[in-house]
Amino acid sequence: MRRSEVLAEESIVCLQKALNHLREIWELIGIPEDQRLQRTEVVKKHIKDLLDMMIAEEESLKERLIKSIAICQKELKTLCSELHVEPFQEEGETTILQLEKDLRTQVELMRKQKKERKQELKLLQEQDQELCEILCTPHYDIDSTSVPSLEELSQFRQHVATLRETKASRHEEFVNIKRQIILCMEELEHTPDTSFERDVVCEDEDAFCLSLENIATLQKLLQQLEMRKSQNEAVCEGLRAQIRELWDRLQIPAEEREAVATVMTGSKAKVRKALQLEVDRLEELKMQNMKKVIEAIRVELAQYWDQCFYSQEQRQAFAPYYSEDYTENLLQLHDAEIVQLRNYYEVHKELFEGVQKWEESWKLFLEFERKASDPSRFTNRGGNLLKEEKQRAKLQKTLPKLEEELKARIEMWEQEHSKAFVVNGQKFMEYVTEQWEMHRLEKERAKQERLNTTTVSNATANSSIRPVFSGTVCRSPVSRLPPSGSKPVTTSTCSGKKTPRGLKRGANKENLELNGSILSGGYPASAPPRRNFSINSVASTYSEFADPSLLIHPNSSTVGLQVCMATPACPMSLFQTDLSSAGFIPIWAQGYTNQ
């Protein structure tokens, strides 16, 4: 049951209750029956009049709705026809009120669409007229009295958009061509001599008709001017190249070159004439200085030979290089050779640069190897030693890697060209192997020389113990007469330090012998004190420090090397080497120098 029906029943119940309530009141008051009847009639009349009035109003509303529906349906049919759309279809059964609302809404929507289409059509027609006048094309054909369909508007919009793009493209092309034409005319010193040329150069850009015919005429004019300009530029550039080459060969000074620097750009008639005069002057000067020109080419040849790693045999193969008959024919032979060498270097430039990089790395590696075998490098206190060691270690890793990369690239190149890639007259990898072998032999030779030097030093030290130790290193504790006749004073230059734990007893006993007895920390009981000690026996072992593997890093802790000889009364050390404070220079050597 609908809610309205429920409300209606509730209204009847409410009316019934109200009448019953009235009767009860009348009964309580004591109103007679005839008056009760009259009062009931009045209530009935009021209720009936109210309901009749309400019904009349609702009937009037229904009539208005029905009339509005008819009007909307008629207008809607006309709009659908004008807008070229399908007629409006009612969706199933609906009430009068909903139908009127739907039709009215649809009519308003179609009215709006009609207005918008007419406005857009007018705007498109205005744009089409403007574009067609600029592009010199006919106007778009469309009926302006009727309402255009969506498809017609879409096609019209596309047409206008195409015209707009065409205008932008042609205008850009026109501006670019015009600018190039003006530049060419200025370069050629050409004055516009036709009406079209004057229109292009002088007329306002927006007023120029961008027709296909005009654009084609512009392009043709530009091509003609550019062809003339290209011819002039080619001639001028050829003259400049001749001038630069002749300058270099004749070694013309900078100040003389600057005198003609103003004509080294551009291709105007006056520039071309000035360039030709300079070429003629330099050619005449070249004939007068043929030897100087050829020698300049030979310097360049030598540079390319170095860059291409030519062997001596390859260099000697070009016999004209060594000729002293300075003629035009000799100059031509040198010119042809330098051109061939330039091309050869450019083709193999990447490989040559790789070989050059290896050469530089190899020289740096050899320098590090040399420094590593130099004992004086440990006197460094600024941290360079550690830095060099890191660079050396890094180079030992990168150098073989570079060799492998070059080997792979060279093998690929040799397969492509079916010939060997030669450096200094031999294959590159053979050249590398030879360098490593020479380095190995040099290291072995240096090592053998150090061993020979050590052997000779040891032999000399053992044969001259007494003469060398004669009062040169430290004085034994002996009694001396005081200047005033007082008691003898015992003096000693020994430090009195104990022997380091790392130096075992008798470690150098083969070098510390005195008259057949071993020096073991004191004089024998039967031997008198002596001042004659050998320092060569210890110096002979110092040559070992030339080997980096035996050296102690400067940053390590202090190490003392002592051999102490003492009497029971006065222990003394013969010498001490402080590796951290003296930079591997024994203190006994310093003391010997001071005394």
RODO-2510 file (C-alpha; in nm, 4 decimals, decimal comma):
residues 595
     n   res          X          Y          Z
     1     m     0,0000     0,0000     0,0000
     2     r     0,1272     0,3444    -0,0899
     3     r     0,2072     0,5915     0,1766
     4     s    -0,0426     0,8393     0,0328
     5     e    -0,3207     0,5800     0,0707
     6     v    -0,2191     0,5229     0,4280
     7     l    -0,2320     0,8982     0,4905
     8     a    -0,5785     0,9109     0,3308
     9     e    -0,7110     0,6418     0,5624
    10     e    -0,5523     0,8199     0,8541
    11     s    -0,7310     1,1400     0,7416
    12     i    -1,0656     0,9577     0,7404
    13     v    -0,9980     0,8150     1,0818
    14     c    -0,8955     1,1608     1,2030
    15     l    -1,2192     1,3104     1,0598
    16     q    -1,4203     1,0361     1,2238
    17     k    -1,2560     1,1033     1,5583
    18     a    -1,3176     1,4757     1,5190
    19     l    -1,6910     1,4197     1,4502
    20     n    -1,7174     1,1799     1,7433
    21     h    -1,5440     1,4360     1,9603
    22     l    -1,7877     1,7022     1,8429
    23     r    -2,0836     1,4775     1,9239
    24     e    -1,9470     1,4119     2,2687
    25     i    -1,9093     1,7843     2,3261
    26     w    -2,2583     1,8470     2,1992
    27     e    -2,3899     1,5701     2,4194
    28     l    -2,2116     1,7085     2,7231
    29     i    -2,3351     2,0583     2,6539
    30     g    -2,6839     1,9329     2,5934
    31     i    -2,7372     2,0681     2,2485
    32     p    -3,0688     1,9485     2,1083
    33     e    -3,0766     1,7038     1,8194
    34     d    -3,1967     1,9494     1,5601
    35     q    -2,9077     2,1844     1,6424
    36     r    -2,6692     1,8908     1,6334
    37     l    -2,7952     1,8183     1,2827
    38     q    -2,7405     2,1742     1,1730
    39     r    -2,3921     2,1807     1,3163
    40     t    -2,3092     1,8555     1,1432
    41     e    -2,4313     1,9976     0,8134
    42     v    -2,2018     2,2956     0,8608
    43     v    -1,9048     2,0661     0,9233
    44     k    -1,9895     1,8647     0,6154
    45     k    -2,0190     2,1744     0,3990
    46     h    -1,6811     2,3065     0,5163
    47     i    -1,5103     1,9806     0,4462
    48     k    -1,6754     1,9414     0,1043
    49     d    -1,5902     2,2953    -0,0040
    50     l    -1,2313     2,2495     0,0988
    51     l    -1,1986     1,9242    -0,0884
    52     d    -1,3738     2,0633    -0,3967
    53     m    -1,1363     2,3585    -0,4028
    54     m    -0,8358     2,1339    -0,3739
    55     i    -0,9633     1,9071    -0,6483
    56     a    -1,0197     2,2017    -0,8798
    57     e    -0,6701     2,3279    -0,8262
    58     e    -0,5166     1,9904    -0,8973
    59     e    -0,7298     1,9542    -1,2118
    60     s    -0,6007     2,2898    -1,3313
    61     l    -0,2416     2,1783    -1,2693
    62     k    -0,3021     1,8651    -1,4732
    63     e    -0,4341     2,0694    -1,7661
    64     r    -0,1334     2,3007    -1,7589
    65     l     0,1020     2,0062    -1,7589
    66     i    -0,0742     1,8449    -2,0511
    67     k    -0,0608     2,1702    -2,2482
    68     s     0,3106     2,2175    -2,1714
    69     i     0,3813     1,8635    -2,2821
    70     a     0,2188     1,9300    -2,6184
    71     i     0,4159     2,2504    -2,6705
    72     c     0,7492     2,0886    -2,5752
    73     q     0,6878     1,7916    -2,8011
    74     k     0,6245     2,0178    -3,0966
    75     e     0,9328     2,2359    -3,0361
    76     l     1,1432     1,9352    -2,9643
    77     k     1,0527     1,7804    -3,2960
    78     t     1,1593     2,0947    -3,4781
    79     l     1,4922     2,1166    -3,2895
    80     c     1,5762     1,7545    -3,3578
    81     s     1,5223     1,8175    -3,7262
    82     e     1,7430     2,1283    -3,7258
    83     l     2,0185     1,9694    -3,5221
    84     h     2,0097     1,6498    -3,7272
    85     v     1,9569     1,4234    -3,4285
    86     e     1,7150     1,1398    -3,3573
    87     p     1,3702     1,2412    -3,2235
    88     f     1,3267     1,2273    -2,8473
    89     q     1,1790     0,8989    -2,7283
    90     e     0,9876     0,8677    -2,4035
    91     e     1,1285     0,5987    -2,1808
    92     g     0,8409     0,3685    -2,0885
    93     e     0,5319     0,4726    -1,8931
    94     t     0,5736     0,7809    -1,6828
    95     t     0,3600     1,0360    -1,5048
    96     i     0,2446     1,3606    -1,6601
    97     l     0,4607     1,5645    -1,4257
    98     q     0,7804     1,3662    -1,5002
    99     l     0,7108     1,3669    -1,8747
   100     e     0,6659     1,7443    -1,8788
   101     k     0,9885     1,7916    -1,6863
   102     d     1,1883     1,5631    -1,9178
   103     l     1,0549     1,7302    -2,2314
   104     r     1,1215     2,0785    -2,0978
   105     t     1,4771     1,9865    -2,0005
   106     q     1,5426     1,8342    -2,3419
   107     v     1,4098     2,1435    -2,5194
   108     e     1,6355     2,3724    -2,3198
   109     l     1,9365     2,1520    -2,3950
   110     m     1,8672     2,1518    -2,7690
   111     r     1,8147     2,5249    -2,7736
   112     k     2,1560     2,5667    -2,6177
   113     q     2,3151     2,3298    -2,8699
   114     k     2,1571     2,5185    -3,1566
   115     k     2,2880     2,8512    -3,0276
   116     e     2,6390     2,7143    -2,9755
   117     r     2,6532     2,5610    -3,3231
   118     k     2,5440     2,8844    -3,4858
   119     q     2,8032     3,0812    -3,2915
   120     e     3,0829     2,8372    -3,3758
   121     l     2,9826     2,8383    -3,7424
   122     k     3,0082     3,2159    -3,7530
   123     l     3,3497     3,2141    -3,5854
   124     l     3,4834     2,9449    -3,8183
   125     q     3,3625     3,1362    -4,1230
   126     e     3,5460     3,4480    -4,0057
   127     q     3,8695     3,2550    -3,9502
   128     d     3,8350     3,0805    -4,2849
   129     q     3,7938     3,4083    -4,4661
   130     e     4,1042     3,5575    -4,3050
   131     l     4,3229     3,2531    -4,3717
   132     c     4,2041     3,2135    -4,7289
   133     e     4,2935     3,5714    -4,8095
   134     i     4,6508     3,5210    -4,6783
   135     l     4,6991     3,1817    -4,8421
   136     c     4,5172     3,2759    -5,1625
   137     t     4,2809     2,9770    -5,1395
   138     p     3,8969     2,9550    -5,1906
   139     h     3,6591     2,9806    -4,8953
   140     y     3,5055     2,6760    -4,7317
   141     d     3,1645     2,5862    -4,8789
   142     i     2,8937     2,5551    -4,6084
   143     d     2,5300     2,6760    -4,5682
   144     s     2,5345     2,9555    -4,3134
   145     t     2,1495     2,9808    -4,2870
   146     s     2,0917     2,6360    -4,1409
   147     v     2,2144     2,4833    -3,8217
   148     p     2,5290     2,2782    -3,8980
   149     s     2,5491     1,9204    -3,7827
   150     l     2,8207     1,7969    -3,5504
   151     e     2,9966     1,6266    -3,8377
   152     e     2,9853     1,9416    -4,0512
   153     l     3,1291     2,1478    -3,7681
   154     s     3,4029     1,8918    -3,7094
   155     q     3,5032     1,8977    -4,0742
   156     f     3,4959     2,2770    -4,0776
   157     r     3,7151     2,2910    -3,7646
   158     q     3,9620     2,0507    -3,9213
   159     h     3,9723     2,2587    -4,2374
   160     v     4,0416     2,5787    -4,0435
   161     a     4,3074     2,4041    -3,8338
   162     t     4,4756     2,2818    -4,1514
   163     l     4,4714     2,6332    -4,2934
   164     r     4,6198     2,7680    -3,9729
   165     e     4,9007     2,5102    -3,9779
   166     t     4,9631     2,5832    -4,3433
   167     k     4,9843     2,9529    -4,2721
   168     a     5,2272     2,9010    -3,9819
   169     s     5,4440     2,6679    -4,1884
   170     r     5,4508     2,8960    -4,4904
   171     h     5,5127     3,2031    -4,2779
   172     e     5,8037     3,0380    -4,1023
   173     e     5,9398     2,9219    -4,4355
   174     f     5,8943     3,2698    -4,5791
   175     v     6,0735     3,4357    -4,2847
   176     n     6,3645     3,1899    -4,3049
   177     i     6,3956     3,2244    -4,6804
   178     k     6,3714     3,6017    -4,6577
   179     r     6,6464     3,6144    -4,3953
   180     q     6,8720     3,3907    -4,6028
   181     i     6,8021     3,5914    -4,9164
   182     i     6,8971     3,9141    -4,7382
   183     l     7,2189     3,7565    -4,6055
   184     c     7,3096     3,6225    -4,9477
   185     m     7,2444     3,9583    -5,1091
   186     e     7,4617     4,1287    -4,8505
   187     e     7,7360     3,8702    -4,8951
   188     l     7,7204     3,8997    -5,2721
   189     e     7,6775     4,2760    -5,2515
   190     h     7,3655     4,2336    -5,4639
   191     t     7,0958     4,5021    -5,4796
   192     p     6,7310     4,3912    -5,5441
   193     d     6,6611     4,4681    -5,9076
   194     t     6,3108     4,3179    -5,9608
   195     s     5,9725     4,4053    -5,8125
   196     f     5,9465     4,0642    -5,6524
   197     e     6,2894     4,0958    -5,4893
   198     r     6,1990     4,4393    -5,3598
   199     d     5,8674     4,3091    -5,2229
   200     v     6,0486     4,0290    -5,0435
   201     v     6,3147     4,2501    -4,8910
   202     c     6,1180     4,5660    -4,8153
   203     e     5,7504     4,4652    -4,7700
   204     d     5,5924     4,3873    -4,4340
   205     e     5,6069     4,0150    -4,3540
   206     d     5,2388     3,9930    -4,2529
   207     a     5,1264     4,1532    -4,5790
   208     f     5,3095     3,9080    -4,8031
   209     c     5,0831     3,6616    -4,9834
   210     l     5,1844     3,3125    -4,8739
   211     s     5,0678     3,1351    -5,1860
   212     l     5,2393     2,8239    -5,3142
   213     e     5,3503     3,0134    -5,6214
   214     n     5,5163     3,2859    -5,4140
   215     i     5,6878     3,0318    -5,1889
   216     a     5,8193     2,8433    -5,4918
   217     t     5,9496     3,1679    -5,6429
   218     l     6,1202     3,2512    -5,3126
   219     q     6,2915     2,9127    -5,3011
   220     k     6,4119     2,9486    -5,6572
   221     l     6,5553     3,2939    -5,5857
   222     l     6,7325     3,1651    -5,2752
   223     q     6,8811     2,8717    -5,4653
   224     q     7,0240     3,1043    -5,7255
   225     l     7,1779     3,3302    -5,4643
   226     e     7,3132     3,0395    -5,2594
   227     m     7,4714     2,8852    -5,5655
   228     r     7,6551     3,2060    -5,6363
   229     k     7,7510     3,2340    -5,2704
   230     s     7,8715     2,8725    -5,2533
   231     q     8,0901     2,9224    -5,5548
   232     n     8,2452     3,2304    -5,4000
   233     e     8,2882     3,0568    -5,0636
   234     a     8,4518     2,7530    -5,2195
   235     v     8,6956     2,9701    -5,4065
   236     c     8,7693     3,1834    -5,0978
   237     e     8,8086     2,8827    -4,8688
   238     g     9,0469     2,7199    -5,1131
   239     l     9,2499     3,0395    -5,1223
   240     r     9,2524     3,0542    -4,7397
   241     a     9,3701     2,6937    -4,7147
   242     q     9,6515     2,7735    -4,9558
   243     i     9,7412     3,0805    -4,7537
   244     r     9,7514     2,8918    -4,4202
   245     e     9,9615     2,6140    -4,5673
   246     l    10,2008     2,8597    -4,7257
   247     w    10,2202     3,0571    -4,3997
   248     d    10,3233     2,7468    -4,2091
   249     r    10,5715     2,6314    -4,4677
   250     l    10,7255     2,9704    -4,5131
   251     q    10,7128     3,0308    -4,1363
   252     i    10,5516     3,3704    -4,1837
   253     p    10,5621     3,5633    -3,8530
   254     a    10,2412     3,6317    -3,6619
   255     e    10,2482     4,0051    -3,7129
   256     e    10,2625     3,9598    -4,0893
   257     r     9,9697     3,7170    -4,0757
   258     e     9,7627     3,9599    -3,8730
   259     a     9,7991     4,2140    -4,1519
   260     v     9,5667     4,0033    -4,3719
   261     a     9,3472     3,8615    -4,0903
   262     t     9,0569     4,0816    -4,2014
   263     v     9,0175     3,8864    -4,5256
   264     m     9,0326     3,5420    -4,3630
   265     t     8,6531     3,5378    -4,3279
   266     g     8,3685     3,6066    -4,5698
   267     s     8,3363     3,5605    -4,9432
   268     k     8,2645     3,9051    -5,0770
   269     a     8,4189     4,0197    -5,3986
   270     k     8,6741     4,2416    -5,2277
   271     v     8,7690     3,9569    -4,9907
   272     r     8,8165     3,7154    -5,2798
   273     k     9,0353     3,9642    -5,4587
   274     a     9,2497     4,0249    -5,1490
   275     l     9,2903     3,6506    -5,0893
   276     q     9,4042     3,5934    -5,4463
   277     l     9,6637     3,8686    -5,4130
   278     e     9,7970     3,7100    -5,0918
   279     v     9,8200     3,3660    -5,2566
   280     d    10,0095     3,5076    -5,5519
   281     r    10,2503     3,6848    -5,3183
   282     l    10,3105     3,3704    -5,1082
   283     e    10,3569     3,1476    -5,4140
   284     e    10,6248     3,3770    -5,5419
   285     l    10,7840     3,3781    -5,1974
   286     k    10,7654     2,9989    -5,1876
   287     m    10,9595     2,9650    -5,5085
   288     q    11,2221     3,1904    -5,3557
   289     n    11,2349     2,9850    -5,0321
   290     m    11,1931     2,6285    -5,1603
   291     k    11,4450     2,4838    -4,9131
   292     k    11,2765     2,6450    -4,6153
   293     v    10,9366     2,5106    -4,7213
   294     i    11,0597     2,1551    -4,7688
   295     e    11,2366     2,1576    -4,4328
   296     a    10,9155     2,2677    -4,2648
   297     i    10,7345     1,9721    -4,4232
   298     r    11,0096     1,7410    -4,3030
   299     v    10,9581     1,8584    -3,9458
   300     e    10,5914     1,7656    -3,9753
   301     l    10,6864     1,4325    -4,1334
   302     a    10,9137     1,3532    -3,8404
   303     q    10,6318     1,4307    -3,5978
   304     y    10,3977     1,1919    -3,7754
   305     w    10,6697     0,9259    -3,7877
   306     d    10,7015     0,9528    -3,4117
   307     q    10,3275     0,9393    -3,3605
   308     c    10,2998     0,6354    -3,5903
   309     f    10,6009     0,4647    -3,4232
   310     y    10,7888     0,4301    -3,7523
   311     s    11,1094     0,2302    -3,7381
   312     q    11,4353     0,3651    -3,8791
   313     e    11,3958     0,1429    -4,1845
   314     q    11,0477     0,2812    -4,2525
   315     r    11,1761     0,6359    -4,2244
   316     q    11,4659     0,5699    -4,4567
   317     a    11,2285     0,4188    -4,7117
   318     f    11,1193     0,7722    -4,8041
   319     a    11,4345     0,8664    -4,9930
   320     p    11,3262     1,2223    -5,0904
   321     y    11,3485     1,3126    -4,7184
   322     y    11,7282     1,2964    -4,7452
   323     s    11,7589     1,4701    -5,0811
   324     e    11,9191     1,8149    -5,0970
   325     d    11,7959     1,8989    -5,4458
   326     y    11,5262     2,1487    -5,3412
   327     t    11,3019     2,1599    -5,6468
   328     e    10,9308     2,1814    -5,7145
   329     n    10,9225     1,8063    -5,7827
   330     l    11,0798     1,7355    -5,4418
   331     l    10,8178     1,9562    -5,2791
   332     q    10,5402     1,7623    -5,4519
   333     l    10,6828     1,4318    -5,3291
   334     h    10,6880     1,5646    -4,9731
   335     d    10,3313     1,6941    -5,0076
   336     a    10,2084     1,3536    -5,1229
   337     e    10,3912     1,1779    -4,8386
   338     i    10,2534     1,4074    -4,5693
   339     v     9,8985     1,3548    -4,6999
   340     q     9,9493     0,9769    -4,6942
   341     l    10,0873     0,9907    -4,3407
   342     r     9,8014     1,2060    -4,2136
   343     n     9,5465     0,9612    -4,3497
   344     y     9,7386     0,6655    -4,2056
   345     y     9,7502     0,8254    -3,8623
   346     e     9,3805     0,9162    -3,8619
   347     v     9,2824     0,5600    -3,9576
   348     h     9,4952     0,4080    -3,6786
   349     k     9,4718     0,6986    -3,4333
   350     e     9,2935     0,5020    -3,1631
   351     l     9,5555     0,2269    -3,1650
   352     f     9,8465     0,4697    -3,1720
   353     e     9,7042     0,6587    -2,8756
   354     g     9,6729     0,3302    -2,6875
   355     v    10,0354     0,2434    -2,7606
   356     q    10,1410     0,5934    -2,6545
   357     k     9,9532     0,5464    -2,3276
   358     w    10,1371     0,2182    -2,2705
   359     e    10,4710     0,3862    -2,3445
   360     e    10,4015     0,6581    -2,0877
   361     s    10,2884     0,4030    -1,8286
   362     w    10,5963     0,1915    -1,8973
   363     k    10,8329     0,4867    -1,8457
   364     l    10,6538     0,5712    -1,5217
   365     f    10,6837     0,2086    -1,4123
   366     l    11,0584     0,2065    -1,4808
   367     e    11,0955     0,5314    -1,2864
   368     f    10,9184     0,3786    -0,9856
   369     e    11,1401     0,0706    -1,0130
   370     r    11,4480     0,2909    -1,0139
   371     k    11,3313     0,4823    -0,7095
   372     a    11,2451     0,1585    -0,5290
   373     s    11,6072     0,0431    -0,5556
   374     d    11,7500     0,3738    -0,4317
   375     p    11,8335     0,3622    -0,0544
   376     s    11,8286     0,7407    -0,0254
   377     r    11,4526     0,7449    -0,0763
   378     f    11,4034     0,6413     0,2879
   379     t    11,5244     0,9829     0,4067
   380     n    11,1835     1,1118     0,2955
   381     r    10,9759     1,2543     0,5792
   382     g    10,6904     1,4129     0,3848
   383     g    10,4836     1,1054     0,2982
   384     n    10,5932     1,0916    -0,0687
   385     l    10,7422     0,7471    -0,0202
   386     l    10,4100     0,5923     0,0769
   387     k    10,2390     0,7741    -0,2094
   388     e    10,4954     0,6428    -0,4590
   389     e    10,4511     0,2893    -0,3293
   390     k    10,0738     0,3115    -0,3794
   391     q    10,1181     0,4484    -0,7322
   392     r    10,3714     0,1784    -0,8081
   393     a    10,1380    -0,0954    -0,6842
   394     k     9,8503     0,0492    -0,8859
   395     l    10,0660     0,0705    -1,1982
   396     q    10,1729    -0,2924    -1,1605
   397     k     9,8051    -0,3849    -1,1883
   398     t     9,6955    -0,1467    -1,4633
   399     l     9,9929    -0,2016    -1,6964
   400     p     9,9195    -0,5711    -1,7712
   401     k     9,5512    -0,4883    -1,8105
   402     l     9,6359    -0,2181    -2,0642
   403     e     9,8569    -0,4661    -2,2507
   404     e     9,5726    -0,7175    -2,2681
   405     e     9,3303    -0,4554    -2,4018
   406     l     9,5790    -0,3453    -2,6680
   407     k     9,6480    -0,7038    -2,7607
   408     a     9,2779    -0,7752    -2,8192
   409     r     9,2272    -0,4575    -3,0219
   410     i     9,5393    -0,5192    -3,2299
   411     e     9,4374    -0,8785    -3,3031
   412     m     9,0967    -0,7568    -3,4192
   413     w     9,2616    -0,4896    -3,6345
   414     e     9,5024    -0,7422    -3,7883
   415     q     9,2121    -0,9718    -3,8762
   416     e     9,0256    -0,6867    -4,0446
   417     h     9,3272    -0,5604    -4,2417
   418     s     9,5031    -0,8966    -4,2964
   419     k     9,8423    -0,7574    -4,1949
   420     a    10,0528    -0,7073    -3,8859
   421     f    10,0313    -0,3943    -3,6719
   422     v    10,3919    -0,2781    -3,6389
   423     v    10,5442    -0,0518    -3,3725
   424     n    10,9069     0,0562    -3,4187
   425     g    10,9538    -0,2060    -3,6868
   426     q    10,8146    -0,5053    -3,4953
   427     k    10,4842    -0,6419    -3,3730
   428     f    10,3578    -0,4588    -3,0688
   429     m    10,3295    -0,7587    -2,8383
   430     e    10,6804    -0,8696    -2,9368
   431     y    10,7954    -0,5173    -2,8574
   432     v    10,6252    -0,5329    -2,5150
   433     t    10,7762    -0,8726    -2,4388
   434     e    11,1184    -0,7432    -2,5343
   435     q    11,0831    -0,4462    -2,2994
   436     w    10,9871    -0,6700    -2,0073
   437     e    11,2799    -0,9029    -2,0809
   438     m    11,5245    -0,6120    -2,0935
   439     h    11,3861    -0,4888    -1,7598
   440     r    11,4314    -0,8334    -1,6054
   441     l    11,7893    -0,8601    -1,7279
   442     e    11,8664    -0,5118    -1,5978
   443     k    11,7351    -0,6042    -1,2523
   444     e    11,9447    -0,9205    -1,2479
   445     r    12,2523    -0,7257    -1,3537
   446     a    12,1975    -0,4644    -1,0810
   447     k    12,1459    -0,7372    -0,8221
   448     q    12,4668    -0,9101    -0,9288
   449     e    12,6566    -0,5810    -0,9038
   450     r    12,5297    -0,5320    -0,5478
   451     l    12,6401    -0,8837    -0,4543
   452     n    12,9834    -0,8248    -0,6064
   453     t    13,0171    -0,4942    -0,4195
   454     t    12,9246    -0,6613    -0,0904
   455     t    13,1777    -0,9412    -0,1434
   456     v    13,4579    -0,6983    -0,2226
   457     s    13,3685    -0,4836     0,0809
   458     n    13,3726    -0,7824     0,3145
   459     a    13,7097    -0,8958     0,1838
   460     t    13,8589    -0,5503     0,2317
   461     a    13,7232    -0,5175     0,5831
   462     n    13,8642    -0,8507     0,7040
   463     s    14,2062    -0,7662     0,5681
   464     s    14,2388    -0,4259     0,7385
   465     i    14,1016    -0,4502     1,0889
   466     r    14,3961    -0,2912     1,2715
   467     p    14,4620     0,0071     1,0448
   468     v    14,0991     0,1111     1,0230
   469     f    14,0182     0,0835     1,3915
   470     s    14,3202     0,2890     1,4897
   471     g    14,1577     0,5511     1,7122
   472     t    13,8799     0,6520     1,4746
   473     v    13,5504     0,5401     1,6217
   474     c    13,5728     0,5534     2,0036
   475     r    13,8492     0,5749     2,2560
   476     s    13,9117     0,2971     2,5012
   477     p    13,9057     0,3844     2,8712
   478     v    14,2786     0,4433     2,9275
   479     s    14,4605     0,6392     3,1956
   480     r    14,5769     0,9847     3,0947
   481     l    14,7924     1,2245     3,2915
   482     p    14,5973     1,5301     3,3916
   483     p    14,7420     1,8617     3,2945
   484     s    14,8065     1,9573     3,6607
   485     g    14,9494     1,6242     3,7747
   486     s    14,6268     1,5056     3,9365
   487     k    14,4938     1,1526     3,9165
   488     p    14,4412     0,9981     3,5796
   489     v    14,0992     1,0570     3,4272
   490     t    13,9107     0,7795     3,2519
   491     t    13,7317     0,8987     2,9310
   492     s    13,5142     0,7156     2,6808
   493     t    13,3027     0,8064     2,3758
   494     c    13,0937     0,4922     2,3961
   495     s    12,7243     0,5261     2,4762
   496     g    12,7167     0,2431     2,7229
   497     k    12,3846     0,1134     2,5834
   498     k    12,3051    -0,2536     2,5986
   499     t    12,3055    -0,4732     2,2960
   500     p    11,9555    -0,5060     2,1383
   501     r    11,7755    -0,8291     2,2060
   502     g    11,7300    -0,8886     1,8367
   503     l    12,1089    -0,9088     1,7795
   504     k    12,2261    -1,2518     1,8868
   505     r    12,5581    -1,3031     2,0520
   506     g    12,8251    -1,3608     1,7916
   507     a    12,5960    -1,2796     1,4945
   508     n    12,8776    -1,0989     1,3087
   509     k    13,1671    -1,2897     1,4555
   510     e    13,3057    -1,3642     1,1123
   511     n    13,3568    -0,9889     1,0618
   512     l    13,4644    -0,8914     1,4145
   513     e    13,7886    -1,0747     1,4708
   514     l    14,0924    -0,9207     1,6327
   515     n    14,4257    -1,1081     1,6122
   516     g    14,2476    -1,4381     1,5780
   517     s    14,0220    -1,3875     1,8863
   518     i    13,6444    -1,3294     1,8793
   519     l    13,5068    -0,9929     2,0043
   520     s    13,2336    -1,1081     2,2397
   521     g    13,1517    -0,8049     2,4546
   522     g    13,4844    -0,7482     2,6406
   523     y    13,8599    -0,7917     2,6152
   524     p    14,0080    -1,1312     2,7020
   525     a    14,1696    -1,1371     3,0434
   526     s    14,5138    -1,1773     2,8918
   527     a    14,4783    -0,9055     2,6310
   528     p    14,5450    -0,5409     2,7082
   529     p    14,2891    -0,2753     2,6128
   530     r    14,3123    -0,1650     2,2492
   531     r    14,1843     0,1341     2,0556
   532     n    14,2130    -0,0246     1,7135
   533     f    13,8663    -0,1474     1,6036
   534     s    13,7395    -0,2298     1,2509
   535     i    13,4362    -0,0462     1,1165
   536     n    13,4622    -0,1956     0,7690
   537     s    13,3431    -0,5256     0,9059
   538     v    13,0098    -0,3647     0,9877
   539     a    13,0047    -0,1322     0,6890
   540     s    13,0291    -0,4342     0,4625
   541     t    12,6839    -0,5441     0,5738
   542     y    12,5240    -0,1999     0,5126
   543     s    12,5181    -0,2572     0,1423
   544     e    12,2363    -0,4978     0,2079
   545     f    12,0114    -0,2008     0,2786
   546     a    12,0275    -0,1100    -0,0882
   547     d    11,7858    -0,3967    -0,1372
   548     p    11,4354    -0,2611    -0,0578
   549     s    11,3356    -0,5982     0,0806
   550     l    11,5897    -0,5575     0,3612
   551     l    11,5076    -0,1971     0,4475
   552     i    11,2881    -0,0981     0,7355
   553     h    11,0075     0,1481     0,6596
   554     p    11,0861     0,4999     0,7878
   555     n    10,7604     0,5085     0,9765
   556     s    10,8379     0,1980     1,1804
   557     s    10,9545     0,2115     1,5398
   558     t    11,3166     0,2945     1,6270
   559     v    11,5529     0,0040     1,5884
   560     g    11,9014     0,0194     1,7354
   561     l    12,1818    -0,1953     1,6005
   562     q    12,4748    -0,2168     1,8389
   563     v    12,7910    -0,4109     1,8854
   564     c    12,9341    -0,3303     2,2256
   565     m    13,2908    -0,3928     2,3339
   566     a    13,3788    -0,2995     2,6945
   567     t    13,6122    -0,3628     2,9766
   568     p    13,4748    -0,4758     3,3093
   569     a    13,5310    -0,1224     3,4330
   570     c    13,3598     0,0616     3,1508
   571     p    13,1058    -0,1102     2,9170
   572     m    13,0835     0,0734     2,5914
   573     s    12,9172     0,0218     2,2555
   574     l    13,1184     0,0288     1,9397
   575     f    12,8458     0,1886     1,7275
   576     q    12,4713     0,2313     1,7011
   577     t    12,2403     0,2701     1,3974
   578     d    11,9108     0,4467     1,4606
   579     l    11,7026     0,3719     1,1509
   580     s    11,4134     0,6057     1,2316
   581     s    11,6090     0,9159     1,3335
   582     a    11,9118     0,8925     1,1021
   583     g    11,7402     0,7715     0,7847
   584     f    11,9411     0,4437     0,7611
   585     i    12,2737     0,6247     0,8122
   586     p    12,4654     0,4465     1,0937
   587     i    12,5564     0,6584     1,3904
   588     w    12,9056     0,5086     1,3816
   589     a    12,9451     0,6574     1,0358
   590     q    12,8303     0,9970     1,1622
   591     g    13,0683     0,9759     1,4563
   592     y    13,3495     0,8787     1,2293
   593     t    13,2831     1,1808     1,0130
   594     n    13,2710     1,4165     1,3109
   595     q    13,5996     1,2877     1,4509
***
